[in-house]
C-alpha cells in the first residue's frame, strides 16, 4: 500500500497524500465516464446516414448558389434599366 502511495505521489506531482488520493479518484471517475460515453457510440440512430447528410449539404449549397445567381441577374437587369 505504501509503495502504491509513493508511486501515486511521484506520478501526480502532488505534495500531499490527500491531494494524491483526490487526483486518483477524479482520474478514475473521468475514466469511467469516458468508458460509458464510448460504449454509447453507435447505439443511437440519428435518422441520417453520412451520404444523406452530404447530399443535403450539397443540395443546400446548390440552392444558395442558384439564389445568388438570381440576385446577380436581377441586379444586372436593374443596372441596365437605370
N, CA, C and O atoms as CSV, one atom per row, in Angstrom:
chain,resi,resn,atom,element,x,y,z
A,1,UNK,N,N,0.822,-1.197,0.000
A,1,UNK,CA,C,0.000,0.000,0.000
A,1,UNK,C,C,0.867,1.263,0.000
A,1,UNK,O,O,0.580,2.223,-0.715
A,2,UNK,N,N,1.923,1.250,0.805
A,2,UNK,CA,C,2.817,2.400,0.847
A,2,UNK,C,C,3.539,2.587,-0.493
A,2,UNK,O,O,3.763,3.714,-0.934
A,3,UNK,N,N,3.895,1.479,-1.126
A,3,UNK,CA,C,4.569,1.537,-2.417
A,3,UNK,C,C,3.650,2.176,-3.460
A,3,UNK,O,O,4.086,2.997,-4.268
A,4,UNK,N,N,2.378,1.790,-3.430
A,4,UNK,CA,C,1.402,2.365,-4.359
A,4,UNK,C,C,1.239,3.856,-4.105
A,4,UNK,O,O,1.199,4.643,-5.051
A,5,UNK,N,N,1.144,4.254,-2.847
A,5,UNK,CA,C,1.016,5.672,-2.496
A,5,UNK,C,C,2.249,6.444,-2.944
A,5,UNK,O,O,2.138,7.563,-3.445
A,6,UNK,N,N,3.410,5.855,-2.766
A,6,UNK,CA,C,4.651,6.516,-3.193
A,6,UNK,C,C,4.642,6.721,-4.711
A,6,UNK,O,O,5.024,7.786,-5.197
A,7,UNK,N,N,4.204,5.696,-5.460
A,7,UNK,CA,C,4.117,5.811,-6.923
A,7,UNK,C,C,3.122,6.890,-7.327
A,7,UNK,O,O,3.387,7.684,-8.230
A,8,UNK,N,N,1.970,6.914,-6.648
A,8,UNK,CA,C,0.965,7.938,-6.948
A,8,UNK,C,C,1.491,9.341,-6.662
A,8,UNK,O,O,1.294,10.257,-7.460
A,9,UNK,N,N,2.150,9.504,-5.542
A,9,UNK,CA,C,2.722,10.811,-5.208
A,9,UNK,C,C,3.702,11.266,-6.282
A,9,UNK,O,O,3.720,12.433,-6.673
A,10,UNK,N,N,4.507,10.333,-6.746
A,10,UNK,CA,C,5.512,10.656,-7.755
A,10,UNK,C,C,4.856,10.987,-9.102
A,10,UNK,O,O,5.244,11.951,-9.762
A,11,UNK,N,N,3.876,10.196,-9.500
A,11,UNK,CA,C,3.230,10.363,-10.809
A,11,UNK,C,C,2.345,11.606,-10.886
A,11,UNK,O,O,2.291,12.262,-11.926
A,12,UNK,N,N,1.656,11.931,-9.801
A,12,UNK,CA,C,0.709,13.050,-9.843
A,12,UNK,C,C,1.356,14.392,-9.593
A,12,UNK,O,O,0.758,15.433,-9.864
A,13,UNK,N,N,2.556,14.379,-9.086
A,13,UNK,CA,C,3.267,15.625,-8.771
A,13,UNK,C,C,2.484,16.465,-7.761
A,13,UNK,O,O,2.547,17.695,-7.774
A,14,UNK,N,N,1.743,15.775,-6.884
A,14,UNK,CA,C,1.018,16.438,-5.805
A,14,UNK,C,C,1.815,16.202,-4.526
A,14,UNK,O,O,2.397,15.132,-4.347
A,15,UNK,N,N,1.845,17.184,-3.645
A,15,UNK,CA,C,2.710,17.104,-2.463
A,15,UNK,C,C,2.088,16.415,-1.264
A,15,UNK,O,O,2.802,16.057,-0.327
A,16,UNK,N,N,0.777,16.219,-1.267
A,16,UNK,CA,C,0.136,15.609,-0.094
A,16,UNK,C,C,-0.549,14.313,-0.471
A,16,UNK,O,O,-0.938,14.106,-1.621
A,17,UNK,N,N,-0.690,13.436,0.528
A,17,UNK,CA,C,-1.395,12.178,0.292
A,17,UNK,C,C,-2.858,12.443,-0.043
A,17,UNK,O,O,-3.438,11.791,-0.910
A,18,UNK,N,N,-3.442,13.406,0.655
A,18,UNK,CA,C,-4.851,13.753,0.397
A,18,UNK,C,C,-5.028,14.230,-1.042
A,18,UNK,O,O,-5.947,13.786,-1.731
A,19,UNK,N,N,-4.171,15.117,-1.495
A,19,UNK,CA,C,-4.254,15.613,-2.873
A,19,UNK,C,C,-4.053,14.498,-3.885
A,19,UNK,O,O,-4.695,14.478,-4.936
A,20,UNK,N,N,-3.164,13.574,-3.567
A,20,UNK,CA,C,-2.901,12.442,-4.449
A,20,UNK,C,C,-4.130,11.548,-4.557
A,20,UNK,O,O,-4.495,11.120,-5.652
A,21,UNK,N,N,-4.768,11.266,-3.423
A,21,UNK,CA,C,-5.966,10.421,-3.429
A,21,UNK,C,C,-7.091,11.111,-4.186
A,21,UNK,O,O,-7.791,10.466,-4.967
A,22,UNK,N,N,-7.278,12.401,-3.972
A,22,UNK,CA,C,-8.317,13.148,-4.693
A,22,UNK,C,C,-8.050,13.114,-6.190
A,22,UNK,O,O,-8.976,12.902,-6.973
A,23,UNK,N,N,-6.810,13.318,-6.602
A,23,UNK,CA,C,-6.445,13.258,-8.016
A,23,UNK,C,C,-6.726,11.876,-8.591
A,23,UNK,O,O,-7.249,11.760,-9.699
A,24,UNK,N,N,-6.387,10.838,-7.852
A,24,UNK,CA,C,-6.628,9.470,-8.318
A,24,UNK,C,C,-8.121,9.196,-8.467
A,24,UNK,O,O,-8.542,8.562,-9.434
A,25,UNK,N,N,-8.923,9.669,-7.513
A,25,UNK,CA,C,-10.379,9.466,-7.593
A,25,UNK,C,C,-10.951,10.202,-8.792
A,25,UNK,O,O,-11.752,9.642,-9.539
A,26,UNK,N,N,-10.548,11.454,-8.984
A,26,UNK,CA,C,-11.034,12.224,-10.135
A,26,UNK,C,C,-10.655,11.538,-11.450
A,26,UNK,O,O,-11.466,11.461,-12.374
A,27,UNK,N,N,-9.437,11.047,-11.526
A,27,UNK,CA,C,-8.979,10.352,-12.731
A,27,UNK,C,C,-9.815,9.106,-12.983
A,27,UNK,O,O,-10.201,8.829,-14.119
A,28,UNK,N,N,-10.090,8.362,-11.931
A,28,UNK,CA,C,-10.895,7.145,-12.063
A,28,UNK,C,C,-12.317,7.483,-12.515
A,28,UNK,O,O,-12.857,6.828,-13.407
A,29,UNK,N,N,-12.918,8.491,-11.910
A,29,UNK,CA,C,-14.284,8.895,-12.283
A,29,UNK,C,C,-14.325,9.342,-13.741
A,29,UNK,O,O,-15.241,8.969,-14.475
A,30,UNK,N,N,-13.350,10.133,-14.167
A,30,UNK,CA,C,-13.298,10.580,-15.567
A,30,UNK,C,C,-13.116,9.414,-16.522
A,30,UNK,O,O,-13.728,9.384,-17.590
A,31,UNK,N,N,-12.285,8.457,-16.150
A,31,UNK,CA,C,-12.069,7.279,-16.981
A,31,UNK,C,C,-13.368,6.494,-17.143
A,31,UNK,O,O,-13.703,6.082,-18.253
A,32,UNK,N,N,-14.098,6.284,-16.056
A,32,UNK,CA,C,-15.362,5.553,-16.124
A,32,UNK,C,C,-16.389,6.307,-16.960
A,32,UNK,O,O,-17.138,5.694,-17.720
A,33,UNK,N,N,-16.432,7.627,-16.829
A,33,UNK,CA,C,-17.358,8.442,-17.626
A,33,UNK,C,C,-17.037,8.310,-19.111
A,33,UNK,O,O,-17.940,8.153,-19.933
A,34,UNK,N,N,-15.768,8.372,-19.449
A,34,UNK,CA,C,-15.357,8.221,-20.851
A,34,UNK,C,C,-15.698,6.840,-21.385
A,34,UNK,O,O,-16.122,6.700,-22.532
A,35,UNK,N,N,-15.512,5.813,-20.552
A,35,UNK,CA,C,-15.844,4.456,-20.982
A,35,UNK,C,C,-17.340,4.326,-21.268
A,35,UNK,O,O,-17.735,3.668,-22.230
A,36,UNK,N,N,-18.175,4.955,-20.427
A,36,UNK,CA,C,-19.621,4.926,-20.665
A,36,UNK,C,C,-19.965,5.648,-21.969
A,36,UNK,O,O,-20.786,5.165,-22.750
A,37,UNK,N,N,-19.341,6.799,-22.203
A,37,UNK,CA,C,-19.609,7.547,-23.428
A,37,UNK,C,C,-19.184,6.756,-24.659
A,37,UNK,O,O,-19.903,6.725,-25.658
A,38,UNK,N,N,-18.032,6.123,-24.592
A,38,UNK,CA,C,-17.553,5.319,-25.716
A,38,UNK,C,C,-18.503,4.167,-25.981
A,38,UNK,O,O,-18.738,3.817,-27.137
A,39,UNK,N,N,-19.051,3.574,-24.934
A,39,UNK,CA,C,-19.972,2.449,-25.129
A,39,UNK,C,C,-21.270,2.891,-25.788
A,39,UNK,O,O,-21.970,2.073,-26.384
A,40,UNK,N,N,-21.599,4.176,-25.688
A,40,UNK,CA,C,-22.833,4.681,-26.299
A,40,UNK,C,C,-22.676,4.955,-27.792
A,40,UNK,O,O,-23.667,4.997,-28.521
A,41,UNK,N,N,-21.452,5.140,-28.249
A,41,UNK,CA,C,-21.222,5.452,-29.659
A,41,UNK,C,C,-21.762,4.314,-30.510
A,41,UNK,O,O,-21.445,3.145,-30.295
A,42,UNK,N,N,-22.565,4.679,-31.460
A,42,UNK,CA,C,-23.140,3.686,-32.363
A,42,UNK,C,C,-24.455,3.115,-31.870
A,42,UNK,O,O,-25.087,2.330,-32.578
A,43,UNK,N,N,-24.884,3.491,-30.672
A,43,UNK,CA,C,-26.133,2.965,-30.138
A,43,UNK,C,C,-27.331,3.856,-30.433
A,43,UNK,O,O,-28.466,3.473,-30.150
A,44,UNK,N,N,-27.104,5.016,-30.987
A,44,UNK,CA,C,-28.186,5.937,-31.273
A,44,UNK,C,C,-28.373,6.065,-32.773
A,44,UNK,O,O,-27.405,6.106,-33.533
A,45,UNK,N,N,-29.614,6.126,-33.183
A,45,UNK,CA,C,-29.937,6.314,-34.602
A,45,UNK,C,C,-30.376,7.759,-34.782
A,45,UNK,O,O,-31.399,8.175,-34.238
A,46,UNK,N,N,-29.620,8.504,-35.526
A,46,UNK,CA,C,-29.931,9.911,-35.730
A,46,UNK,C,C,-30.826,10.127,-36.940
A,46,UNK,O,O,-31.279,11.245,-37.186
A,47,UNK,N,N,-31.080,9.082,-37.688
A,47,UNK,CA,C,-32.023,9.186,-38.786
A,47,UNK,C,C,-31.395,9.466,-40.140
A,47,UNK,O,O,-32.072,9.353,-41.162
A,48,UNK,N,N,-30.131,9.825,-40.174
A,48,UNK,CA,C,-29.486,10.141,-41.442
A,48,UNK,C,C,-28.152,9.407,-41.537
A,48,UNK,O,O,-27.380,9.361,-40.580
A,49,UNK,N,N,-27.907,8.848,-42.686
A,49,UNK,CA,C,-26.600,8.257,-42.964
A,49,UNK,C,C,-25.665,9.377,-43.422
A,49,UNK,O,O,-26.120,10.465,-43.777
A,50,UNK,N,N,-24.387,9.113,-43.413
A,50,UNK,CA,C,-23.410,10.129,-43.827
A,50,UNK,C,C,-23.662,10.589,-45.254
A,50,UNK,O,O,-23.517,11.772,-45.561
A,51,UNK,N,N,-24.038,9.666,-46.127
A,51,UNK,CA,C,-24.310,10.024,-47.524
A,51,UNK,C,C,-25.516,10.963,-47.627
A,51,UNK,O,O,-25.527,11.891,-48.437
A,52,UNK,N,N,-26.528,10.709,-46.796
A,52,UNK,CA,C,-27.711,11.569,-46.825
A,52,UNK,C,C,-27.376,12.971,-46.327
A,52,UNK,O,O,-27.850,13.958,-46.891
A,53,UNK,N,N,-26.573,13.066,-45.287
A,53,UNK,CA,C,-26.158,14.372,-44.780
A,53,UNK,C,C,-25.344,15.134,-45.821
A,53,UNK,O,O,-25.523,16.339,-45.996
A,54,UNK,N,N,-24.456,14.432,-46.508
A,54,UNK,CA,C,-23.647,15.074,-47.557
A,54,UNK,C,C,-24.531,15.563,-48.694
A,54,UNK,O,O,-24.319,16.657,-49.217
A,55,UNK,N,N,-25.513,14.768,-49.077
A,55,UNK,CA,C,-26.430,15.172,-50.157
A,55,UNK,C,C,-27.217,16.409,-49.744
A,55,UNK,O,O,-27.387,17.331,-50.543
A,56,UNK,N,N,-27.702,16.437,-48.494
A,56,UNK,CA,C,-28.435,17.610,-48.022
A,56,UNK,C,C,-27.547,18.848,-48.039
A,56,UNK,O,O,-27.993,19.938,-48.396
A,57,UNK,N,N,-26.294,18.672,-47.652
A,57,UNK,CA,C,-25.377,19.811,-47.643
A,57,UNK,C,C,-25.140,20.333,-49.047
A,57,UNK,O,O,-25.201,21.539,-49.288
A,58,UNK,N,N,-24.869,19.417,-49.978
A,58,UNK,CA,C,-24.599,19.851,-51.347
A,58,UNK,C,C,-25.855,20.405,-52.006
A,58,UNK,O,O,-25.770,21.338,-52.805
A,59,UNK,N,N,-27.023,19.844,-51.684
A,59,UNK,CA,C,-28.270,20.400,-52.211
A,59,UNK,C,C,-28.465,21.825,-51.713
A,59,UNK,O,O,-28.877,22.702,-52.472
A,60,UNK,N,N,-28.167,22.055,-50.432
A,60,UNK,CA,C,-28.328,23.386,-49.844
A,60,UNK,C,C,-27.345,24.362,-50.478
A,60,UNK,O,O,-27.703,25.509,-50.748
A,61,UNK,N,N,-26.127,23.929,-50.717
A,61,UNK,CA,C,-25.136,24.795,-51.373
A,61,UNK,C,C,-25.608,25.127,-52.777
A,61,UNK,O,O,-25.475,26.265,-53.227
A,62,UNK,N,N,-26.160,24.139,-53.469
A,62,UNK,CA,C,-26.690,24.377,-54.816
A,62,UNK,C,C,-27.829,25.373,-54.805
A,62,UNK,O,O,-27.912,26.229,-55.686
A,63,UNK,N,N,-28.711,25.276,-53.818
A,63,UNK,CA,C,-29.824,26.218,-53.711
A,63,UNK,C,C,-29.312,27.628,-53.465
A,63,UNK,O,O,-29.789,28.584,-54.076
A,64,UNK,N,N,-28.350,27.754,-52.577
A,64,UNK,CA,C,-27.803,29.079,-52.280
A,64,UNK,C,C,-27.103,29.665,-53.497
A,64,UNK,O,O,-27.200,30.865,-53.757
A,65,UNK,N,N,-26.399,28.820,-54.240
A,65,UNK,CA,C,-25.731,29.283,-55.454
A,65,UNK,C,C,-26.754,29.774,-56.464
A,65,UNK,O,O,-26.563,30.822,-57.081
A,66,UNK,N,N,-27.840,29.028,-56.638
A,66,UNK,CA,C,-28.897,29.436,-57.569
A,66,UNK,C,C,-29.525,30.752,-57.135
A,66,UNK,O,O,-29.790,31.617,-57.969
A,67,UNK,N,N,-29.760,30.908,-55.856
A,67,UNK,CA,C,-30.338,32.147,-55.347
A,67,UNK,C,C,-29.401,33.322,-55.575
A,67,UNK,O,O,-29.837,34.412,-55.946
A,68,UNK,N,N,-28.113,33.095,-55.350
A,68,UNK,CA,C,-27.125,34.145,-55.558
A,68,UNK,C,C,-27.075,34.545,-57.032
A,68,UNK,O,O,-26.997,35.730,-57.356
A,69,UNK,N,N,-27.119,33.559,-57.916
A,69,UNK,CA,C,-27.126,33.849,-59.349
A,69,UNK,C,C,-28.370,34.635,-59.730
A,69,UNK,O,O,-28.283,35.550,-60.550
A,70,UNK,N,N,-29.522,34.308,-59.161
A,70,UNK,CA,C,-30.761,35.024,-59.452
A,70,UNK,C,C,-30.653,36.476,-58.996
A,70,UNK,O,O,-31.113,37.379,-59.694
A,71,UNK,N,N,-30.055,36.706,-57.841
A,71,UNK,CA,C,-29.874,38.068,-57.342
A,71,UNK,C,C,-28.941,38.841,-58.264
A,71,UNK,O,O,-29.198,40.002,-58.581
A,72,UNK,N,N,-27.863,38.200,-58.692
A,72,UNK,CA,C,-26.919,38.875,-59.590
A,72,UNK,C,C,-27.585,39.237,-60.915
A,72,UNK,O,O,-27.351,40.325,-61.441
A,73,UNK,N,N,-28.397,38.361,-61.455
A,73,UNK,CA,C,-29.125,38.643,-62.707
A,73,UNK,C,C,-30.067,39.808,-62.503
A,73,UNK,O,O,-30.147,40.703,-63.345
A,74,UNK,N,N,-30.788,39.802,-61.379
A,74,UNK,CA,C,-31.718,40.898,-61.093
A,74,UNK,C,C,-30.967,42.218,-60.942
A,74,UNK,O,O,-31.441,43.253,-61.410
A,75,UNK,N,N,-29.814,42.196,-60.301
A,75,UNK,CA,C,-29.012,43.417,-60.162
A,75,UNK,C,C,-28.547,43.914,-61.515
A,75,UNK,O,O,-28.582,45.117,-61.777
A,76,UNK,N,N,-28.108,43.002,-62.387
A,76,UNK,CA,C,-27.659,43.393,-63.723
A,76,UNK,C,C,-28.800,44.021,-64.517
A,76,UNK,O,O,-28.610,45.036,-65.187
A,77,UNK,N,N,-29.971,43.424,-64.443
A,77,UNK,CA,C,-31.135,43.971,-65.158
A,77,UNK,C,C,-31.499,45.347,-64.620
A,77,UNK,O,O,-31.853,46.245,-65.384
A,78,UNK,N,N,-31.411,45.509,-63.305
A,78,UNK,CA,C,-31.738,46.805,-62.701
A,78,UNK,C,C,-30.743,47.866,-63.172
A,78,UNK,O,O,-31.130,49.001,-63.447
A,79,UNK,N,N,-29.478,47.503,-63.263
A,79,UNK,CA,C,-28.450,48.449,-63.711
A,79,UNK,C,C,-28.680,48.838,-65.173
A,79,UNK,O,O,-28.459,49.984,-65.565
A,80,UNK,N,N,-29.129,47.862,-65.973
A,80,UNK,CA,C,-29.386,48.133,-67.393
A,80,UNK,C,C,-30.583,49.077,-67.567
A,80,UNK,O,O,-30.608,49.899,-68.483
A,81,UNK,N,N,-31.574,48.947,-66.675
A,81,UNK,CA,C,-32.779,49.766,-66.773
A,81,UNK,C,C,-32.556,51.175,-66.272
A,81,UNK,O,O,-33.296,52.084,-66.649
A,82,UNK,N,N,-31.562,51.379,-65.437
A,82,UNK,CA,C,-31.368,52.732,-64.887
A,82,UNK,C,C,-30.276,53.472,-65.573
A,82,UNK,O,O,-29.994,54.619,-65.225
